């Protein structure tokens, strides 16, 4: 029992913005008595008077009162803005905690910040867990995909509650222990990077339909709705159909056409690209998606440039039969581009697992993404199977589950890119997906010329295909000599 004769709370949530509120209600609905605390009393009082009314939720109006209300070991989920606010909450909680207590950061923290916090917690009595939470507001309330990292012993304590509140699919609860340190937030970061790629590929497909095929939003909504019944079935395809069919309440016209074409980003996609560069692992689709959002923000500059720079005329020559064929081409192109994108994301996860000793189980990660999260898709089922059948799989493109599709559908991607180019439409992500496949399947790339150039101007040396060793050439005379060491 805690003070005042009220039963001790199983878990506490700090931070009552929408995600914190919804997660708290999810926990309470699943039978776990919960305490909540927010830095401002008014927010806590509003929550208790409105959404938490009648729920098994106990408020704490001071941090001390909140901590005292929790059963041991204390489980505290921090749902505040990433960065300094997380450190501030940890500093406030730290002197009040005891051996075996657990702090869980459920925000979108950068994984290296999580690594630092995990290291700092080693000298403290509590364990620190960084946990990715995906699914947005609805997911937090009704079942998110959860990606906790940190000490395995802490996960064992948290597991019953996390399993109860996570999304459920035919493959189980969408939660797993990702690995030590910052593994959970790293996995969430890459999840978000894949999400960026997915959204950009869909946007480019929409642009081709609109500007090359002359389709209306209603026509496109029907196509995306049909696609959501087949191999492209996913949350993002589903909501795209809904978005395209939504009318503006003011004008009665398609709402999507009234929205400014400048996409924002919170940074997780950019973090993914930066880390991929650090690890030397190419993720060109995600990179393209990040840069596409950046250039979309140059709205005024683009408007000005559109009056100066010219491109091909977007003349429509496709009849109904040809348009129907091209829609089929775009379906195959989008599917194979998504396979390429996921192959890149999974390759980055493998590289990070090796570099940071995370021990990531790629099949398990695909499994917990089958529900609750933004990238949940039918495509994840064969990805899960591919890595379960071969945990050492070098690249998803080579998996038996995908080889035939990649070989047969790559030409559809090629035709989609050509169609976009003929109409002067940018398709950086679709093109990057195809380039990744074409590069990966090419036995001899032109990097031999780059190596020769590097040796010419900087004596950076090169290797030969016919003789072992390291060489440098006198390019004026064409004489090569082996470099020792």
N, C-alpha and C positions, 0 to 999 in steps of 0.2 A: 504494500500500500504506500502511496505517496502522501504528501501533506494534505490535510483536510479530509482524509478518509476516501479520496478518489483513487481508483485503481491506477497503478503505475502504467504508464504508456509504453507500448512496445517500441515505438519509433517516434522520432520528431522530425519536423520539416522546418527549416529556416528559410524565409523568403516567400512572400505571398503575392508575387506577381502571378500572371495567369498560369504559367507552367507549374509553379509551386502549389497554387491552389488546387489545380486539377490533379496533380500527383497525390496531394494529401487526401482528396476526396476518393481517389482510386484506392488508396491504402485502407481508408476507413471502410469503404464499401466491401472490401475483401476480408473484413473481420479482424483487422489489426488496430487496436486502440492507438490513437495518434495524438501527439501534442504539436502545436504550431507556434511559431514566433516570427514576428516581423519587426524590423527596426523601428517603424512608426506604429504606435498603438492604434491609431485610427484605422489603418489597413486591417489589423487583426480584428478589431471590433466590427468593421464592415463585413468581413468574411464570416465571423461567428453569427452575426445577425441575419445574414442572407444565405449564402450557399452552404454553410456548414450547419445551419439550423436543423436540429433533429439527428445529426450525425454523431458518431462516437469520436468527437474531436474536442480536445481540451486546449484552451489558449494559455500562452505564457506571456505576461506583459513585461517581464524582465528576463534577461538571459539566464539569471540564476534560478528564477522560478521555473523556467522552461526546462533547464537541465535537471533540476531536482525531481521533476515530474516523470522522468524516464526510468524504466527498469534497467537493471544491469545485465549484460553489458549494454551501455547506451548506444543506440543506433541513431545517428543524426544525419539527415540528408540536407545538404546546403543547395538551395536553388536561387542563387543570386547571380548578378551579372559577372561574366568572366573577368579576370584580371585582379586589380587591387581590392575590389569588394570581397572576393573569396578569401584573400589573405587576411583582410580585416575581420571577417567572421571567425576564421580559424584562430586568430590571436585572441579574440574575445572568448572563444570556447575553451581554448587550451588549458588555462589554469583551473578550470572547473571539472576536467575529465580525469578518469582514473584508468588503471591498468585494464586493457582489454576493450575499452570503449572504441567506437568506430565513427569517424567522420567520412561521409560520402559527398564528394563534389559532383552534383548531377548537372552542372552547367556545361556550356560549350568551351571549356578551358583548352588552351593550347597544351599539347601533350608534354612539352618540355617544362612548362610551369607545373604540371602534375608530377613530373619526374622530380623537380626540385622540392615540391611539398612532401612527396613520399620520402625523400632523403631526409628532410628536416624532421619528419615524424618519427624517424628511427630513434631519436634521443628523447622522444616524448612517450607518455604512457599509452596513448591511443594509436590505433591503426588508421591509415589514410587510404581511401579508395577513390579513384577517379572513374566516374561512370558516365558513358555516353548515353543519352536518352533521345531516341528518335521517334517521330510520329506527330510532332507538333502538339497543339493544344488538345485536339481530340484524342491523340494517342496517349498523352499523359493521363487523361481522364478515363479512357476505356481500355487501354492496353498498349503500351509502347514496346518498341524493341529496345532492350537494355544491354549495354556493353560495359560491364564493370571490369576494372583491372585492380591491381593491388595485391595484398597478401591473400593467399589461398585460404588461410584460417579465418580471415574476415568474411570472405565470400561464403564459407560454410555457415556462418552465423546469419548472414543476410539472405541466403538462398531461399528459404521457405517463403519469406515475404516477397522477394523479387519474382519468384516463380508465380506466385498468386496474382501479382499485379501486371505481369507482362502479357503481351498479346499471345494468343494461342492459335496454332495452325495444326494441320494434320501431322506436322513434324515435331510437335511439342511446343513448350513455352519458349518464347522468343527472348531468351536470356542465356548467357553462358559466361563463365569466368574467362576473360580474354587472355590474361597473363599478368605479370608483375608490373610494378611501377606505373608508367603512363600508358600501358597497353590499351586500356579501355578507351581513353580519350584519343589515342592514335587511331584505333579502329573507327571511332565515330568521325574523326577528321577525314579519313579516306572514304567512308560512307558518304559524307557530304560532298567530297570531290566527285565521286561517281554520280551523285545526284546532279551536280552542276553539268556534267557531261550529258546525262540523260535529258535534262531540260533543254540544253542547247540543240541536241540532235532533233528533238521533237519540234523545237521552234524553227529550225531550218527546213524540216519537212513541211511544216505549215506554210512557210514562206514560198517554197516551191509550188505547193498546191495553189496558193493564193495568186502569185505573180507570174508563174509560168503556165499553170493550167487554168487560171481564171476562175477558180472555185470560190463560192460564197462561204461565209462562216457556217451556215446551216448545212451545206453540202459536206463541208469538212467535218462537222460534228457527227454526221451520219457515218462517215468513213472511220473516224477514230472510235466511234461506238462499236462498229463491226470489228475493227482491229482488236478491241478489248475483249472480244469473245474468242480470240485465237492465240497465236504464239506470242503476240505483243501484249497480252493481258497484263496489266500493271496498274498501280495506283495513279501514276502520272498520265498514262494514256486515258484512264477513266475520267480524271478531272479535266483533261484537255477537251474531251467531248462535251463535258458539262459547261466549261468556260465558253466554248465556241457557240453553244446553243443559248447562252444567257443574253437577254435583251436589256438594254439600258432603260431604266424606269422613266427617265426624262424624255428621251427622243424616240424610244421604241426600236432603235437600231441595235445591231450587235454591240454589246458592251466592250468586247475586246478591242474593237476598232476605235474606241474612245479613250483608250489607255495610252499614256505617254510611253514611247519606245525607249526607255532608259531604265535598264535593270540594275537594281542595287545588289550589294553583296556584303556579308558580315565578316568575311575573312577566312573561313574554313577552306574554301576552294583554293584561295591564294596560298594558304599554309601548305596544302597538299602539294601544289606545284613547287613551292620552294623546297620542301623536304625531298621531293623526287629528284630535284637537281642535286641536293646534297648527297643523295644515295646513288646518283648516276643511273637512275631507272626511268626510262621514258614513259610519260603518260600524256601523249600529245592531244588526246581528246579533251581531257580535263584542262590542260593548258589553254587550248583553243576556247573552251567555254569561259575560262576566267578572263581572257583577253577580249572576248566578244562582249562580256558585260562591261568591261572597261571602256571599250570604244563606243558602246551604246550610250554611255554617259556624256559623250561629246556631242550632245544633240545640236547645240547652236552651231558648232563647227561643221557638223555633217550637213545641216541645212544650207550653210553657206557654200560648202564644197559641191553640193548637188547642183548648184547653179553654174558651176564652172567646169567640173569634170564630167565627161560623158561616158556612156557605156552602150552596149548593144540595145537595140529596140526590142521591147518585150512583146513581140507579135505572136498572137495565139493562132496556131495552125492545127491544133489537135481536134479531131472530130470526137464523137462520143465513144466510139470503139477504141480509138487511140488513147483517149483520156482514161478509159477504164483500164487499159493495159498499163499505162504509166502509174496509175494508183497502185496496181499490183507490184510494179517495179519499186515504188517507194516503200511499200510494206516490207519487201525483202531487203531493200537497202537499209532501212531503219533497223531491222532486226540484226543484220550482220554487223552494222555499225555499233549497235549496243553490245554485241558479243566482243567486238574489238575493244570497246571501252572498258567492259568488265575485265577482260584479259589484262589490260593495263593496270587497273586498280588492284586486282589480285596479285599481279607481279610485284607491285609496290609493297603490298602487305607482306609478301614473302621476303622481299629485300629488307624491310624494316624488322621483321621477325629475326632474321639472321644478324642484322647490325646491332639491334638492341636486346637480343636474347629474350624475346617475348614468348617464343614457343607458340605462335599463333596456329590454330587449327582452322584452315581455310574452309573446310567443309562445314564446320560448326558455325563459322561466321556467315556463310551463305544461308545456313538453316535459320539463324535468328533474324535474318533479314527477310524471310518469307512472309512475315506479318508485322504489323505495327508501325513499320518505318516508312519513310517517303519512297525508297527505291524498291519496295516490295513488288515482286513481279514473278510471273510464271517462269521466266528465264532462270531464276535462282534455283529452281528444282534440279535441272540438269547440271548446273554449276556445283551444287551440293554433292550430287552423285559423282561427278568427275573427280573431285578432290577426295571423296570418301574411297573411291576405287583406286586412286593413285595419289596418296598424300604428297609424293615427291614430284608431281607433275610440274614440268618446267614452265609451261605456258598454256593457258586455257585454250588457245587456238589449236593446240596439238591434241586435245582430248578427243577420244573416239566419239564422245557425245556431240562434238561440234565440227569435226573435220569436214564431213560431207556438206554441212550447211555453209561453212566458210568457203569451201571450194565452189559450191554451186551458186551462192548468192553474192559473191564478191562482184560479179559482173553487173548485178543490179545496182550495187553501190556505185560502181563505175559509171553506169548510165545516169544515175541520179546526179552525180557530181557534174557530168558533162551537161546535163539539162540545165542545172543551175548556172554553170559557166556561160552557156550560150545566151542566157537571159541576163547576165551580169549580176547574178544574185550571190552574195557571199555565203559560203557553206564551210567555214573553217573546221568545224567539228566533224562533219561527214567526210570531208577530204582527209582530215587527220586520221580518222578511223581506217580509211582505205589505205592511206600511206603506211600506217603501222603494219597492216596485213602484208602489203606489197614488200615492205622493207624486211619483215620477219621471214618471208618465204624466199628472199633473194640470196642465192648462194654467194655471189660476189658483188658487193656494193662499190661505188666509186670512191670509197675512202682511201684507196691506194694512192690516188692522185693527191688527196689532201695530205697524206703522210709525206709524199714526195715534196710538196710545196713547203711543209713545215721544216723538212730537213734542208731544203734549199735556203730559206731565209733565216733559219734559226739553229741549224745543225742539231735538230731534235732527234735525229736517227730514225730508223725504220727497220722492220723485219721483212725477210724475203719468204716467198712461198716455196722456194726450191732448196733453200739452204738454211740450217739453223743458225742462230746468232743474231746480233744487233749490228746494223750497218750505218755508215754515213758515206755519202757520195760527194765527190768534187764535181758539181753539176756543170761546171764549165768544160771539163774534160770528159765527163761521163764515167769517171773511174770510181768504183765503190770499194770501200775497205771495211773490214769487220772491226767493230769496236769491242774491246775486251771489258769484262766486268759487268 
